[in-house]
């Protein structure tokens, strides 16, 4: 059994250390107050059994809490007082320097929490360590100086989650919808160098990847680009290639037919598209930003975004090549094709591609084939999105998320035209709905008390979100020229504040939420899949939306409800809940809590029922949400994949299929790497050769919208292990 020390390193549980600590406290009390050696041993036994029941590695603080409770349970109050006093004294000493130990464990690569905090960051790499070290200092400044004490304490207690505290000290924001069209068509500046309008498709792709890297280094969230913005450069290359072919024909003094010339041109154009798309795929995978990771980038594929039929045909050529190359994968260090984490692909299902007789049906079949093998693309239903995303003119709009799931709200520019590219999200604060429910129901199920506690917690979140907004107020465009001056988000003057972009709906700020499933069960005793549970869950979602609407009306800031993609925080929230409320069956008895409104991973439900139910909740999560279905290997069942895709088109705005895509480097196994328990810890194990060395495996799982490839903490690993198939 493992425990996590204060500096976040992981060590073996030592029974004798508990005995030694209690004995020290026992030795300094009066004889009449002393405990016997047998009583002290029983305390250690009870603590050990409690730890084993948790099924996860506990922190030192959690173990000490258990020790305190056991001492008091034995009636040894003087011993307990001495033990508590010792803990308090040691905590004061530790507070004199809050970051040194954490930074040292980062450098030595033995900080277990950080190792698996982000499933796309390798903490053994110098650039990642440097980012984490800077993050530790930034977090310390934020918590000690910049943030109100009540916000910091609520964050530490798992009552709320103030996202990305390690970036808060700087004037940085969350997600972007990059205006690639403006930057390519009108030029941009990268690192002080003027970049003019590209003269070929391949050059446009190369510039796009440089923009992606620059944007990622100036914010901390996801970003999205649209292939539609690259499509005009296909014709630029076509014209250029045509001129070259005609010149070659003139030099050779031959007279081929127009059809033959067109065939030659299109053949060479196809090769250039292939090279351009390869540039995007391989550069995005191999780029390392100042954050020590590949850019969290999403590529949007929407045929109806093209302005005319010719552009649509060229866009289809790009989409086809993107899907083909992603299906193929990228080579790992062994030279074997594996599933890359990035870029994330989003494919829009629309009238032109959703039926067998549609002109672009061939792309949808290719997308299904790619999803079955590589887990992407994910799918947006144009039909449902047009119903949900209505602007002030009453018109529906279809557009991409920023990154994995964060959606902008509809917005009209000064000319009354829809605008999405060039907009962004200011940041996120997440409410732990499970904690709200458990706090309200300490003495039994009490819906009235729940609404009262929810209001209090929402006001706490509101204050935290105001802190995020105020941190960005007055930021000068010089802080990130690529974003604010050179077109990614705006074309402001040097020295001009970004303040006007923070108000009036141009950007959003997100109230995140997590654990709706457990919240509903704690208050009603019913599951979200039962009528009573569904009804209560929808009322909770509406209350969250009402709060956002109230804040927005009062402040002219676009607060929006966001289904939080918990990754490492799912484990943190679970540990905090168990520490505060103990183990409550169906509520706090896991090492994770459920993402956003999702149906619990262990619930036996088929794919279509799951998507149909979750669509009701997704509609009430305008700031961002995505649903998924867990499926087996579907490479020999493309018709099944297509049936799910068609159901998505008719029923839900945004969804994905979670397949498995793993590889064992030791034996060449290409299938699903299993999760097993060993020595009280969940590990990954090859079912063929028994390999448990994570460094010699390629494992890809979707845990929060993006695909992760660097493994996960114990809470998230348990969640992955317990997922049931929906198809």
C-alpha positions in Angstrom: 0.0 0.0 0.0 1.3 3.4 -1.0 1.0 6.9 0.7 1.7 10.3 -0.7 4.1 12.5 1.3 3.7 16.3 1.6 6.3 16.9 -1.1 4.1 14.6 -3.4 6.5 11.7 -3.5 5.0 8.2 -3.2 6.3 5.8 -0.6 5.3 2.5 1.0 2.9 2.7 4.0 4.8 2.2 7.2 2.7 0.8 10.1 5.5 1.5 12.6 5.6 5.2 11.9 2.0 5.6 13.3 3.0 3.7 16.4 6.1 5.9 16.8 4.1 9.2 16.3 1.4 8.2 18.8 3.9 6.9 21.3 5.8 10.3 21.2 2.5 12.1 22.0 1.7 9.5 24.7 5.1 9.8 26.4 4.6 13.5 27.3 1.2 13.2 29.1 0.5 12.4 32.7 0.6 8.7 33.7 -3.1 8.7 34.3 -3.8 9.9 30.8 -1.4 7.5 29.0 -2.5 4.8 26.6 -1.2 1.2 26.7 1.1 -0.2 24.0 -1.8 -2.5 22.9 -4.2 0.5 22.5 -1.6 2.3 20.4 -1.2 -0.8 18.2 -4.9 -1.0 17.8 -5.0 2.6 16.6 -2.3 1.8 14.0 -4.3 -1.4 12.9 -7.5 0.6 12.5 -5.8 3.3 10.5 -4.2 0.7 8.2 -7.5 -1.0 7.6 -9.2 2.3 6.8 -6.5 3.1 4.3 -6.9 -0.3 2.6 -10.6 0.2 2.3 -10.1 3.5 0.4 -8.5 1.6 -2.5 -6.1 4.5 -3.3 -2.9 6.1 -2.0 -3.8 8.5 0.9 -1.9 11.6 1.7 0.0 12.0 5.0 -2.6 14.6 6.1 -5.4 12.1 5.5 -3.6 9.5 7.5 -3.0 11.9 10.4 -6.7 12.8 10.4 -7.5 9.1 10.8 -5.0 8.8 13.6 -6.6 11.8 15.5 -10.0 10.2 15.2 -8.8 6.9 16.5 -7.0 8.4 19.5 -10.2 10.3 20.4 -12.3 7.2 19.9 -10.2 5.5 22.6 -11.0 8.4 24.9 -7.3 9.5 25.1 -8.1 13.3 24.7 -4.8 14.5 26.3 -2.8 12.3 23.9 -4.9 13.6 21.0 -4.3 17.2 22.1 -0.5 16.6 22.2 -0.7 14.9 18.8 -2.7 17.8 17.3 -0.3 20.4 18.8 2.7 18.6 17.3 1.0 18.6 13.9 0.2 22.3 14.1 3.8 23.2 15.1 5.2 21.3 12.2 2.8 22.9 9.8 3.9 26.4 10.9 7.5 25.4 10.2 6.6 24.1 6.8 4.7 27.3 5.9 7.8 29.3 6.2 8.7 28.1 2.7 5.9 26.8 0.6 7.6 25.9 -2.6 11.1 24.6 -2.2 10.2 20.9 -1.4 7.7 20.8 -4.3 10.3 22.2 -6.8 13.0 19.8 -5.7 10.7 16.8 -6.2 9.8 18.1 -9.6 13.5 18.2 -10.6 14.1 14.7 -9.2 10.9 13.3 -11.0 9.5 11.8 -7.9 6.4 14.0 -7.4 3.6 11.5 -8.0 0.8 14.0 -8.3 2.6 16.1 -10.9 3.7 13.0 -12.8 0.1 12.3 -13.7 -1.4 15.7 -13.4 -1.6 16.2 -17.2 -1.8 13.1 -19.5 0.0 14.9 -22.3 3.0 16.2 -20.4 6.1 14.2 -19.6 7.5 15.5 -16.3 11.0 14.0 -16.9 11.6 16.5 -19.7 13.5 19.6 -18.8 11.0 22.0 -20.5 8.1 20.4 -18.6 10.0 20.6 -15.4 10.7 24.3 -16.0 7.1 25.0 -16.7 6.0 23.1 -13.5 8.7 24.9 -11.5 7.4 28.3 -12.7 3.9 27.1 -12.0 4.8 26.2 -8.4 6.1 29.8 -7.8 3.1 31.3 -9.6 0.7 29.2 -7.7 2.3 30.2 -4.4 2.1 33.9 -5.3 -1.5 33.5 -6.4 -2.5 31.8 -3.2 -0.6 33.9 -0.7 -1.0 37.4 -2.3 -3.4 37.6 -5.3 -6.4 35.6 -4.4 -8.8 36.1 -1.4 -8.2 33.7 1.4 -11.8 32.3 1.2 -11.3 31.4 -2.5 -7.9 29.7 -1.7 -9.3 27.7 1.2 -12.4 26.6 -0.8 -10.1 25.5 -3.6 -7.9 23.5 -1.2 -10.9 21.9 0.4 -12.3 20.8 -3.0 -15.4 22.9 -2.6 -14.6 24.7 -5.8 -11.7 24.4 -8.3 -10.0 27.5 -9.3 -8.5 26.3 -12.6 -4.9 26.9 -13.7 -3.7 28.7 -10.6 -0.2 28.1 -11.8 -0.9 30.7 -14.6 -3.0 33.1 -12.6 -0.1 35.4 -11.6 0.4 36.3 -15.2 -2.3 38.1 -17.3 -3.2 35.0 -19.3 -6.5 33.6 -20.4 -7.9 30.2 -21.3 -9.1 29.1 -24.8 -9.1 30.6 -28.2 -10.9 30.3 -31.5 -8.0 31.5 -33.8 -8.8 33.8 -36.6 -6.6 31.9 -39.1 -8.4 33.5 -42.0 -7.4 37.0 -41.1 -3.8 36.0 -40.3 -3.3 34.2 -43.6 -5.2 36.5 -45.9 -3.9 39.8 -44.4 -0.5 38.7 -43.0 0.8 38.5 -39.5 3.9 39.0 -37.5 5.7 36.2 -35.7 8.6 36.9 -33.4 9.1 40.3 -35.0 9.1 38.9 -38.5 6.5 40.0 -41.1 4.7 37.0 -42.6 2.8 37.9 -45.8 0.0 36.1 -47.5 1.2 32.7 -48.5 1.6 31.8 -52.2 0.8 28.1 -51.9 -1.2 25.6 -49.9 1.9 24.0 -48.3 3.3 27.4 -47.2 -0.1 28.2 -45.7 0.0 25.0 -43.7 3.5 25.7 -42.5 2.5 29.2 -41.3 -0.6 27.8 -39.6 1.6 25.5 -37.5 3.8 28.4 -36.5 0.7 30.4 -35.5 -0.5 27.4 -33.4 2.8 27.2 -31.5 2.9 30.9 -30.9 -0.7 31.0 -29.7 -0.2 28.0 -27.4 2.8 29.8 -25.8 0.7 32.8 -24.9 -2.3 31.2 -23.2 -2.9 28.0 -21.2 -6.0 26.4 -22.7 -7.0 24.8 -26.0 -7.3 26.5 -29.4 -9.1 25.7 -32.6 -8.4 26.4 -36.3 -10.7 25.7 -39.3 -9.6 23.9 -42.4 -11.9 26.3 -44.3 -9.4 29.0 -43.8 -6.7 26.9 -45.6 -9.0 25.9 -48.4 -8.5 29.1 -50.6 -4.8 28.3 -50.9 -5.7 25.1 -52.8 -6.7 27.3 -55.7 -3.6 29.4 -55.3 -1.5 26.3 -55.6 -3.6 25.0 -58.5 -3.0 28.2 -60.4 0.7 28.1 -59.6 1.0 24.5 -60.7 -1.0 25.1 -63.9 1.4 27.9 -64.9 4.4 25.6 -64.2 2.9 22.7 -66.2 2.1 25.1 -69.2 5.7 26.3 -69.1 7.0 22.8 -69.1 4.7 21.9 -72.1 6.0 25.0 -73.9 9.6 23.9 -73.3 8.9 20.3 -74.4 7.0 21.6 -77.5 4.1 19.1 -77.0 0.4 19.6 -77.3 -1.5 17.5 -74.7 -5.3 17.8 -74.4 -6.8 20.1 -71.8 -8.1 17.0 -70.0 -4.5 15.6 -69.7 -3.2 19.0 -68.5 -5.9 19.1 -65.9 -5.0 15.6 -64.8 -1.4 16.4 -64.4 -2.2 19.6 -62.4 -4.6 17.8 -60.1 -2.1 15.0 -59.5 0.6 17.5 -58.5 -1.9 19.5 -56.4 -2.9 16.3 -54.6 0.8 15.7 -53.7 1.0 19.3 -52.4 -2.1 18.8 -50.2 -0.6 15.6 -48.9 2.6 17.5 -48.0 0.7 20.4 -46.4 -1.5 18.1 -44.3 1.6 16.1 -43.2 3.2 19.3 -42.1 0.3 20.1 -39.8 0.1 16.6 -38.4 3.8 16.1 -37.7 4.6 19.6 -36.6 1.7 19.7 -34.2 2.7 16.4 -32.7 6.4 17.2 -32.5 6.2 20.9 -31.5 6.9 21.7 -27.9 5.6 25.0 -26.6 6.9 27.0 -23.7 4.4 25.0 -21.6 6.5 21.9 -22.2 3.9 20.1 -24.3 2.4 19.8 -27.7 -0.3 22.5 -28.5 -3.8 21.5 -27.4 -5.2 22.2 -30.8 -8.4 21.2 -32.5 -8.9 21.1 -36.3 -12.4 21.9 -37.5 -13.8 20.2 -40.7 -17.1 21.8 -41.8 -18.1 21.7 -45.5 -20.9 24.2 -45.2 -18.5 26.8 -43.9 -17.1 27.1 -47.4 -18.5 30.2 -49.2 -19.0 28.7 -52.7 -19.2 25.2 -54.3 -15.6 25.4 -55.7 -14.2 26.2 -52.3 -16.3 23.4 -50.8 -14.7 20.9 -53.3 -11.2 22.1 -52.4 -12.1 21.9 -48.7 -13.3 18.3 -49.2 -9.8 17.5 -50.7 -8.1 18.7 -47.5 -10.6 16.9 -45.2 -10.1 13.7 -47.1 -6.3 13.9 -46.7 -6.5 14.8 -43.1 -8.6 11.7 -42.4 -6.4 9.5 -44.4 -3.3 10.6 -42.6 -4.8 10.4 -39.2 -6.1 6.9 -39.9 -2.5 5.9 -40.8 -1.2 7.4 -37.5 2.3 8.4 -36.7 5.4 6.3 -36.0 6.5 5.8 -32.4 10.2 5.3 -31.5 10.0 1.7 -32.6 8.8 2.7 -36.0 5.3 1.4 -35.4 2.2 3.5 -36.4 0.3 4.5 -33.2 -2.4 7.0 -32.3 -1.2 10.6 -31.8 -2.9 12.8 -29.2 -3.0 15.9 -31.4 -4.4 17.5 -33.3 -8.0 16.7 -32.2 -10.3 16.5 -35.2 -13.9 17.7 -35.2 -16.1 16.6 -38.2 -19.5 18.3 -38.8 -22.4 16.0 -39.8 -24.6 17.9 -42.3 -27.1 17.3 -45.1 -24.3 17.0 -47.7 -22.6 14.1 -45.9 -25.0 12.2 -43.7 -26.9 10.0 -46.1 -25.6 7.4 -48.6 -26.7 9.4 -51.6 -25.2 12.7 -50.4 -22.2 14.1 -52.4 -19.8 13.9 -49.5 -20.9 10.6 -48.0 -17.5 9.2 -48.9 -15.9 11.5 -46.3 -18.3 10.4 -43.6 -17.4 6.7 -44.3 -13.7 7.7 -44.1 -14.4 9.5 -40.8 -16.1 6.4 -39.4 -13.1 4.3 -40.4 -10.7 6.7 -38.8 -12.8 6.9 -35.6 -12.8 3.1 -35.3 -9.0 3.0 -35.3 -7.8 6.3 -34.0 -10.6 7.7 -31.7 -11.1 10.8 -33.9 -12.8 12.7 -35.4 -15.4 13.7 -32.9 -18.8 14.8 -34.3 -20.8 18.0 -34.3 -24.4 17.8 -35.6 -25.1 20.9 -37.7 -28.8 20.1 -37.4 -28.9 20.2 -33.6 -26.4 23.0 -33.3 -28.4 25.3 -35.5 -31.3 24.7 -33.1 -29.3 25.5 -30.0 -27.0 28.3 -31.0 -29.4 31.1 -31.9 -28.1 34.6 -32.1 -30.0 37.9 -31.4 -31.5 37.8 -34.9 -32.9 34.3 -34.3 -30.6 32.6 -36.7 -28.9 29.4 -35.9 -25.1 29.1 -36.1 -22.7 26.2 -36.4 -19.0 26.6 -35.3 -16.3 24.8 -33.6 -15.4 24.5 -29.9 -12.3 26.2 -28.5 -10.0 23.2 -27.8 -11.8 20.1 -26.6 -15.3 21.4 -25.5 -15.4 25.0 -24.6 -18.0 26.8 -26.7 -18.5 30.5 -27.3 -22.0 31.9 -27.1 -23.6 33.5 -30.2 -22.3 37.0 -30.9 -23.0 39.6 -33.6 -20.4 42.2 -34.6 -21.0 45.9 -35.2 -22.4 45.0 -38.6 -24.9 42.5 -37.2 -22.9 39.6 -38.6 -22.1 36.4 -36.6 -18.5 36.4 -35.3 -16.7 33.5 -33.7 -13.1 33.4 -34.9 -10.9 35.8 -32.9 -12.9 35.3 -29.7 -11.7 33.6 -26.5 -12.5 32.4 -23.0 -11.3 34.3 -19.9 -11.1 31.3 -17.6 -13.0 28.7 -15.5 -14.0 28.1 -11.9 -15.7 24.8 -11.2 -18.3 24.1 -8.5 -18.2 20.7 -6.9 -21.9 19.7 -6.9 -21.2 16.6 -4.9 -19.9 18.7 -2.1 -23.0 20.9 -2.2 -25.2 17.8 -1.9 -23.2 16.2 0.9 -23.1 19.4 2.9 -26.8 19.9 2.5 -27.6 16.3 3.4 -25.4 15.7 6.4 -28.5 15.0 8.5 -30.5 13.3 5.8 -31.8 14.1 2.3 -32.9 17.7 2.3 -33.7 19.4 -1.0 -34.6 22.7 0.6 -31.2 22.8 2.3 -29.5 21.9 -1.0 -30.8 25.0 -2.8 -29.6 27.2 0.0 -26.1 25.7 0.0 -26.0 25.8 -3.8 -26.8 29.6 -3.7 -24.0 30.1 -1.2 -21.5 28.1 -3.3 -22.5 29.9 -6.5 -21.8 33.2 -4.9 -18.4 31.9 -3.9 -17.8 30.8 -7.6 -19.0 34.3 -8.7 -16.3 36.0 -6.6 -13.7 33.7 -7.9 -14.7 34.3 -11.5 -14.6 38.1 -10.8 -11.0 37.6 -9.7 -10.3 35.9 -13.0 -11.9 38.8 -15.0 -10.3 41.5 -13.0 -6.8 39.9 -13.5 -7.3 40.4 -17.2 -8.7 43.9 -17.0 -6.2 46.5 -18.2 -3.9 44.0 -19.8 -2.0 45.7 -22.6 -1.9 44.1 -26.1 1.9 44.1 -25.8 1.6 41.1 -23.4 0.9 38.8 -26.3 1.3 40.5 -29.7 0.5 37.4 -31.7 -2.9 37.4 -30.0 -3.9 41.0 -29.5 -2.0 42.9 -32.2 -1.4 40.5 -35.1 -4.7 38.9 -35.7 -5.1 35.6 -33.8 -7.7 37.4 -31.6 -7.5 41.0 -32.5 -5.7 43.9 -34.3 -5.2 46.3 -31.4 -2.6 49.0 -31.3 0.6 48.7 -29.3 0.0 49.7 -25.7 -3.8 49.4 -26.1 -5.6 47.6 -23.3 -7.7 44.4 -24.1 -10.4 45.5 -21.7 -13.1 46.1 -24.4 -12.7 42.5 -25.5 -13.7 41.3 -22.0 -17.2 42.8 -22.0 -20.4 42.7 -24.1 -20.2 39.0 -25.0 -17.0 39.2 -27.2 -15.4 36.7 -24.8 -16.9 34.3 -22.3 -16.0 33.3 -18.8 -17.0 29.9 -17.5 -18.8 28.5 -14.5 -17.7 24.9 -14.5 -19.6 22.1 -12.8 -18.8 18.5 -11.9 -20.4 15.5 -10.3 -24.1 16.0 -11.3 -24.6 12.2 -11.1 -23.4 11.9 -7.5 -25.2 15.1 -6.5 -28.5 13.9 -7.8 -28.1 10.5 -6.0 -27.1 12.1 -2.7 -30.2 14.4 -2.6 -32.9 12.2 -4.2 -31.6 8.7 -3.8 -32.3 8.3 -7.5 -30.0 7.9 -10.5 -29.9 10.5 -13.3 -31.2 7.7 -15.5 -34.4 7.5 -13.5 -37.3 10.0 -14.1 -37.1 11.6 -10.6 -33.3 11.9 -10.9 -33.4 13.3 -14.4 -36.0 15.9 -13.3 -34.0 17.0 -10.4 -30.7 17.1 -12.4 -32.3 19.3 -15.0 -33.5 21.7 -12.3 -30.0 21.9 -11.0 -28.6 22.7 -14.5 -31.3 25.4 -14.9 -30.3 26.9 -11.6 -26.7 27.1 -12.7 -27.8 28.8 -16.0 -30.0 31.2 -14.1 -27.0 32.3 -12.0 -24.9 32.9 -15.1 -27.7 34.9 -16.6 -28.1 37.1 -13.5 -24.4 37.8 -13.3 -24.2 38.6 -17.1 -27.1 41.0 -16.9 -25.6 42.9 -13.9 -22.0 43.1 -15.3 -22.2 42.8 -19.1 -19.7 39.9 -18.9 -20.6 36.8 -20.7 -20.8 34.2 -17.9 -21.6 30.8 -19.4 -22.1 27.3 -18.0 -19.4 24.8 -18.8 -19.3 21.0 -18.3 -15.8 20.7 -16.7 -13.5 18.0 -18.2 -12.0 16.9 -14.9 -8.7 15.2 -15.4 -6.5 15.2 -12.2 -9.1 17.2 -10.4 -11.5 14.2 -10.4 -9.2 12.5 -8.0 -8.6 15.6 -5.9 -12.4 16.2 -5.5 -12.9 12.5 -4.5 -10.2 12.6 -1.9 -11.6 15.9 -0.4 -15.1 14.5 -0.3 -14.0 11.3 1.5 -12.0 13.4 4.0 -15.0 15.7 4.7 -17.9 13.2 4.6 -16.4 9.7 4.8 -17.4 7.0 2.3 -21.1 7.3 1.2 -22.3 4.5 -1.0 -23.0 5.7 -4.5 -21.7 9.2 -3.7 -18.2 9.2 -2.4 -17.2 5.6 -2.6 -15.0 6.0 -5.7 -11.6 7.6 -6.2 -13.1 9.8 -8.8 -16.3 11.8 -9.4 -18.2 12.0 -12.7 -17.4 14.6 -15.3 -20.0 17.3 -15.8 -23.5 15.9 -16.5 -22.3 12.5 -17.7 -24.0 9.2 -16.8 -21.7 7.2 -14.4 -19.1 5.1 -16.2 -20.4 1.9 -14.4 -24.0 2.4 -15.5 -25.3 -0.3 -17.8 -26.9 1.7 -20.6 -26.8 1.4 -24.4 -25.1 4.1 -26.6 -28.4 5.5 -28.1 -30.2 5.8 -24.7 -27.1 7.5 -23.2 -26.8 10.0 -26.0 -30.5 10.7 -26.0 -30.6 11.4 -22.2 -27.4 13.4 -22.1 -28.6 15.6 -25.0 -31.1 17.2 -22.6 -28.3 18.2 -20.3 -25.9 19.2 -23.0 -28.5 21.7 -24.2 -28.3 23.3 -20.8 -24.5 23.6 -20.9 -24.0 26.4 -23.5 -20.4 27.2 -22.4 -19.2 23.8 -23.3 -19.9 20.1 -23.1 -19.3 16.8 -25.0 -20.9 13.4 -24.6 -19.2 10.1 -25.4 -20.0 6.4 -25.8 -17.6 3.7 -24.8 -17.2 1.1 -27.6 -15.1 -2.0 -28.3 -12.9 -2.5 -31.3 -15.1 -1.3 -34.2 -12.7 -1.7 -37.1 -14.7 -4.6 -38.4 -18.1 -3.0 -37.6 -18.1 0.4 -39.5 -21.8 0.1 -40.0 -22.2 0.2 -36.2 -20.0 3.4 -36.0 -22.1 5.0 -38.8 -25.3 4.2 -37.0 -24.0 6.0 -33.9 -22.9 9.0 -36.1 -26.4 9.2 -37.7 -28.0 9.1 -34.2 -25.7 12.0 -33.2 -26.8 14.0 -36.2 -30.5 13.7 -35.2 -30.2 13.9 -31.4 -27.2 15.6 -29.9 -25.0 18.6 -30.7 -21.5 17.2 -29.9 -20.3 13.7 -29.2 -17.5 11.2 -29.6 -16.8 7.4 -29.6 -14.1 6.1 -27.2 -12.3 3.2 -28.8 -9.0 1.6 -27.6 -5.7 2.1 -29.4 -2.6 0.7 -27.5 0.7 -0.9 -28.4 3.2 -2.9 -26.3 6.8 -2.2 -27.4 8.1 -5.3 -25.7 6.0 -7.9 -27.5 4.3 -6.0 -30.4 0.8 -6.5 -29.0 -1.6 -4.2 -30.8 -4.9 -4.1 -28.8 -6.1 -3.0 -25.4 -3.6 -2.7 -22.5 -5.3 -3.8 -19.3 -5.5 -2.1 -15.9 -4.8 -4.4 -12.9 -4.3 -3.9 -9.2 -0.9 -4.7 -7.7 0.3 -3.9 -4.2 -2.7 -1.6 -3.6 -2.1 0.4 -6.8 -3.6 0.3 -10.2 -1.1 -0.5 -13.0 -1.1 -1.0 -16.8 -0.3 -4.5 -18.0 0.1 -6.0 -21.4 -2.3 -9.0 -21.6 0.1 -10.8 -24.0 3.6 -10.6 -22.3 2.7 -9.2 -18.9 4.8 -6.0 -19.4 4.1 -3.3 -16.8 6.7 -0.8 -17.8 4.8 2.3 -18.8 7.9 3.6 -20.7 7.6 0.7 -23.1 3.9 1.0 -23.9 1.9 3.4 -26.1 -1.5 3.8 -24.4 -4.1 6.3 -25.7 -7.3 7.0 -23.8 -9.8 9.8 -23.9 -10.4 11.2 -20.5 -11.5 14.8 -20.9 -12.2 15.5 -24.6 -8.6 15.3 -25.7 -6.8 12.0 -26.1 -4.2 11.5 -23.4 -1.0 9.5 -23.9 1.1 10.1 -20.7 -1.0 8.1 -18.2 -3.2 9.3 -15.4 -3.5 9.5 -11.6 -5.0 6.7 -9.6 -8.5 8.2 -9.5 -8.7 8.7 -13.2 -7.1 5.2 -13.8 -9.9 3.6 -11.6 -12.5 5.5 -13.7 -11.0 4.2 -16.9 -10.9 0.7 -15.5 -14.5 0.7 -14.5 -16.0 2.0 -17.8 -18.7 -0.3 -19.2 -19.3 -0.6 -22.9 -22.3 1.1 -24.4 -22.3 -0.7 -27.7 
